[in-house]
């Protein structure tokens, strides 16, 4: 179609100027070459444009991946251990009306350990301020010794502790977000269940009912990141506001024929304690 158009255009132009047929063919070939050259230049521009777009998209993807790799945001999972103090107060009732009370107190220090996990998110490009939500679950072996009735009695429980912390993060020192030192400040809640209660003394052994307790507490501490490895040292203020369980009946035996009455009640107070954890961020 283009060829016939060029023929017509050339005939019209050259015919008016009295040009011969040979000159007409030469002029047509010249116009065809110029047209092909223009088409090749146009295709070259299109290819160059597509190549530039591909390179730009590749750079953008690389930049996005690099940004994601250097981010301190993400889920984490690890292990946690804590050293805590628990004060137990015992109440022993030995008459029919349960009014004659002999009380004893004992405080012990325990080590407990388990799992920790959660999510943290930092704000802005500098990534110095963020929020961290974590949950922990751990257990151990707790026991208390009481000097009552001219003898030493031991009470032991297996604690199961489930907690949730919400903390504000301030990273006051960092090197390219690969090494970070910061401050944690927040609030937490912990639910404790003491199972498998046993009492021993003067050759006797007795099973006791479980004890429930729950605490709200403030928490403060430090954290250190080495790439995706995270370390945290915390101080939870358990017990500072009088947080403790209610008095719980853990044992009762009544034998009226033998005129024997015995009821034991216990009350637990969680003392302030130190926590350390390690987690890997994904």
C-alpha positions as CSV (number, residue, x, y, z in Angstrom):
1,X,0.0,0.0,0.0
2,X,2.8,2.3,0.9
3,X,4.6,1.5,-2.3
4,X,1.7,2.4,-4.5
5,X,1.2,5.6,-2.5
6,X,4.9,6.5,-3.1
7,X,4.5,5.7,-6.8
8,X,1.5,8.0,-7.1
9,X,3.2,10.7,-5.1
10,X,6.4,10.5,-7.2
11,X,4.5,10.5,-10.4
12,X,2.5,13.5,-9.4
13,X,5.5,15.4,-8.3
14,X,7.9,14.4,-11.1
15,X,5.3,14.4,-13.8
16,X,4.7,18.0,-13.3
17,X,8.4,18.7,-13.6
18,X,8.8,16.6,-16.7
19,X,11.1,13.9,-15.2
20,X,11.8,10.7,-17.1
21,X,10.6,7.1,-16.0
22,X,14.2,6.1,-15.0
23,X,14.4,9.1,-12.7
24,X,11.0,8.3,-11.3
25,X,12.1,4.7,-10.3
26,X,15.2,6.1,-8.7
27,X,13.3,8.6,-6.7
28,X,10.8,5.9,-5.6
29,X,13.6,3.6,-4.4
30,X,15.1,6.5,-2.5
31,X,11.8,7.2,-0.8
32,X,11.4,3.6,0.1
33,X,14.9,3.5,1.7
34,X,14.2,6.6,3.7
35,X,10.9,5.1,4.9
36,X,12.6,1.8,6.0
37,X,15.2,3.8,7.8
38,X,12.6,5.7,9.7
39,X,10.9,2.4,10.6
40,X,14.2,0.9,11.9
41,X,14.8,4.0,14.0
42,X,11.4,3.8,15.5
43,X,11.8,0.1,16.4
44,X,15.2,0.9,17.9
45,X,13.6,3.6,20.2
46,X,11.0,1.2,21.3
47,X,13.5,-1.5,22.2
48,X,15.7,1.0,24.1
49,X,12.6,2.2,26.0
50,X,11.6,-1.4,27.0
51,X,15.2,-2.1,28.1
52,X,15.3,1.1,30.2
53,X,12.0,0.1,31.9
54,X,13.2,-3.4,32.6
55,X,16.4,-2.0,34.2
56,X,14.4,0.5,36.3
57,X,12.1,-2.3,37.5
58,X,15.0,-4.5,38.4
59,X,16.6,-1.7,40.4
60,X,13.4,-1.0,42.2
61,X,13.0,-4.7,43.1
62,X,16.6,-4.8,44.3
63,X,16.0,-1.7,46.4
64,X,12.8,-3.2,47.9
65,X,14.6,-6.5,48.8
66,X,17.5,-4.6,50.4
67,X,15.1,-2.5,52.4
68,X,13.2,-5.6,53.6
69,X,16.5,-7.4,54.4
70,X,17.6,-4.5,56.6
71,X,14.3,-3.9,58.3
72,X,13.9,-4.6,62.1
73,X,10.2,-5.5,61.6
74,X,9.0,-9.0,61.8
75,X,7.9,-12.1,63.8
76,X,10.3,-13.7,66.3
77,X,10.5,-16.9,68.3
78,X,13.0,-18.0,71.0
79,X,13.6,-19.1,74.6
80,X,13.1,-17.2,77.8
81,X,14.1,-17.8,81.4
82,X,13.5,-15.9,84.6
83,X,14.5,-15.8,88.2
84,X,11.6,-15.0,90.5
85,X,10.7,-15.0,94.1
86,X,7.4,-16.4,95.4
87,X,6.1,-15.9,98.9
88,X,3.6,-18.4,100.2
89,X,1.5,-17.9,103.3
90,X,-0.2,-20.9,104.8
91,X,-3.3,-21.0,107.0
92,X,-4.0,-24.1,109.1
93,X,-7.5,-24.6,110.6
94,X,-7.8,-27.4,113.2
95,X,-11.1,-27.1,114.8
96,X,-14.7,-27.6,113.8
97,X,-15.5,-24.0,113.3
98,X,-12.3,-23.3,111.4
99,X,-11.4,-20.4,113.5
100,X,-8.2,-21.6,115.1
101,X,-5.6,-20.5,112.6
102,X,-1.9,-21.1,112.7
103,X,-0.1,-19.2,109.9
104,X,3.3,-19.6,108.4
105,X,5.3,-17.8,105.7
106,X,8.1,-18.9,103.4
107,X,9.8,-17.2,100.5
108,X,11.9,-19.0,97.9
109,X,13.7,-18.1,94.7
110,X,13.1,-20.1,91.6
111,X,14.4,-20.4,88.0
112,X,11.8,-21.1,85.3
113,X,12.2,-21.3,81.6
114,X,10.2,-21.8,78.4
115,X,9.3,-20.2,75.0
116,X,8.8,-16.7,73.9
117,X,7.4,-15.3,70.6
118,X,5.7,-12.3,69.0
119,X,5.9,-9.5,66.5
120,X,7.6,-6.1,66.5
121,X,7.2,-3.1,64.2
122,X,9.4,0.0,63.9
123,X,8.2,3.4,62.4
124,X,9.9,5.7,59.9
125,X,13.1,5.2,57.8
126,X,15.4,5.6,60.8
127,X,13.7,2.8,62.6
128,X,14.5,4.0,66.1
129,X,11.0,3.8,67.7
130,X,8.7,0.8,67.6
131,X,6.2,-1.4,69.4
132,X,6.7,-5.0,70.4
133,X,4.1,-7.5,71.4
134,X,5.3,-10.8,72.9
135,X,3.9,-13.9,74.6
136,X,5.7,-16.3,76.9
137,X,5.0,-19.7,78.3
138,X,7.3,-21.5,80.8
139,X,7.4,-23.8,83.8
140,X,9.7,-25.1,86.5
141,X,9.6,-26.6,89.9
142,X,8.8,-24.5,93.0
143,X,9.0,-25.6,96.7
144,X,8.7,-23.9,100.0
145,X,9.8,-25.0,103.5
146,X,7.7,-24.1,106.6
147,X,8.8,-24.4,110.2
148,X,5.4,-25.1,111.8
149,X,4.3,-27.3,114.7
150,X,7.9,-27.9,115.8
151,X,8.8,-29.5,112.5
152,X,9.8,-28.7,108.9
153,X,7.1,-29.1,106.3
154,X,7.8,-28.9,102.5
155,X,5.2,-27.9,99.9
156,X,6.0,-28.1,96.2
157,X,4.2,-27.2,93.0
158,X,4.8,-27.3,89.3
159,X,4.1,-23.8,87.9
160,X,2.7,-23.1,84.4
161,X,2.9,-19.5,83.5
162,X,1.4,-17.8,80.5
163,X,2.0,-14.0,79.9
164,X,1.7,-11.2,77.4
165,X,3.8,-8.1,77.2
166,X,3.3,-4.9,75.2
167,X,6.4,-2.7,75.1
168,X,7.6,0.6,73.5
169,X,11.0,0.3,71.9
170,X,13.6,3.1,71.7
171,X,16.8,2.3,70.0
172,X,19.3,4.9,71.2
173,X,22.3,3.4,69.5
174,X,22.6,1.5,66.2
175,X,25.0,0.7,63.3
176,X,23.1,0.3,60.0
177,X,20.3,-1.5,61.9
178,X,22.6,-4.6,62.1
179,X,23.7,-3.8,65.6
180,X,21.2,-2.1,67.9
181,X,21.0,-1.3,71.6
182,X,17.7,0.0,72.9
183,X,15.3,0.5,75.9
184,X,12.0,-1.3,76.5
185,X,9.2,0.1,78.6
186,X,5.7,-1.4,78.8
187,X,3.0,-3.3,80.6
188,X,2.3,-7.0,80.9
189,X,-0.2,-9.6,82.2
190,X,0.6,-13.1,83.5
191,X,-1.7,-16.0,84.4
192,X,-0.1,-18.6,86.7
193,X,-1.4,-22.1,87.5
194,X,0.4,-24.1,90.2
195,X,-0.3,-27.9,89.6
196,X,0.7,-31.1,91.2
197,X,0.8,-29.8,94.8
198,X,2.5,-32.1,97.3
199,X,3.2,-31.7,101.0
200,X,5.8,-33.6,103.0
201,X,6.8,-33.7,106.7
202,X,7.4,-36.1,109.6
203,X,7.1,-39.1,107.3
204,X,3.8,-38.1,105.8
205,X,2.9,-37.1,102.2
206,X,-0.2,-35.2,101.1
207,X,-1.6,-34.1,97.7
208,X,-2.9,-30.6,97.4
209,X,-5.2,-28.8,95.0
210,X,-3.9,-26.4,92.4
211,X,-3.6,-22.6,92.9
212,X,-4.5,-19.9,90.4
213,X,-3.1,-16.4,90.3
214,X,-2.8,-13.6,87.8
215,X,-0.8,-10.3,87.8
216,X,-0.6,-7.1,85.9
217,X,2.9,-5.6,86.0
218,X,5.0,-2.8,84.6
219,X,8.2,-3.9,82.7
220,X,11.4,-2.1,81.9
221,X,14.6,-3.4,80.3
222,X,17.2,-3.4,77.5
223,X,17.5,-5.1,74.2
224,X,20.3,-5.8,71.8
225,X,20.1,-6.9,68.2
226,X,22.9,-8.5,66.2
227,X,21.4,-8.8,62.7
228,X,18.4,-11.1,63.2
229,X,19.5,-12.4,66.6
230,X,17.8,-10.6,69.5
231,X,18.7,-10.5,73.2
232,X,16.6,-9.0,75.9
233,X,17.1,-8.3,79.6
234,X,13.9,-7.4,81.5
235,X,12.8,-6.5,85.0
236,X,9.1,-7.2,85.7
237,X,7.7,-5.5,88.8
238,X,5.6,-8.4,90.1
239,X,4.4,-8.0,93.6
240,X,5.3,-4.3,93.9
241,X,1.6,-3.3,94.0
242,X,0.5,-6.1,96.3
243,X,-0.5,-8.4,93.4
244,X,-1.2,-11.9,94.8
245,X,-3.6,-14.7,94.7
246,X,-6.7,-14.9,96.9
247,X,-6.6,-17.3,99.8
248,X,-7.1,-20.7,98.2
249,X,-8.2,-23.9,100.0
250,X,-5.8,-26.6,98.9
251,X,-6.7,-29.4,101.4
252,X,-9.5,-30.4,103.7
253,X,-10.2,-33.5,105.7
254,X,-13.1,-33.9,108.2
255,X,-13.7,-36.9,110.4
256,X,-16.3,-36.1,113.0
257,X,-16.3,-39.6,114.5
258,X,-12.7,-39.1,115.3
259,X,-13.2,-35.4,116.1
260,X,-10.6,-34.6,113.5
261,X,-10.7,-31.4,111.5
262,X,-8.1,-30.1,109.2
263,X,-8.1,-27.4,106.5
264,X,-5.2,-25.8,104.7
265,X,-5.3,-22.6,102.8
266,X,-2.5,-20.9,100.8
267,X,-1.9,-17.4,99.4
268,X,0.8,-16.6,96.9
269,X,2.6,-13.3,96.3
270,X,4.8,-12.9,93.2
271,X,7.9,-10.9,93.9
272,X,9.8,-8.7,91.4
273,X,12.1,-10.8,89.1
274,X,14.6,-10.7,86.3
275,X,14.0,-12.2,82.9
276,X,16.4,-13.0,80.0
277,X,15.5,-14.2,76.5
278,X,16.9,-14.9,73.1
279,X,14.9,-14.8,69.9
280,X,15.5,-15.1,66.2
281,X,13.6,-12.6,64.0
282,X,12.2,-13.8,60.6
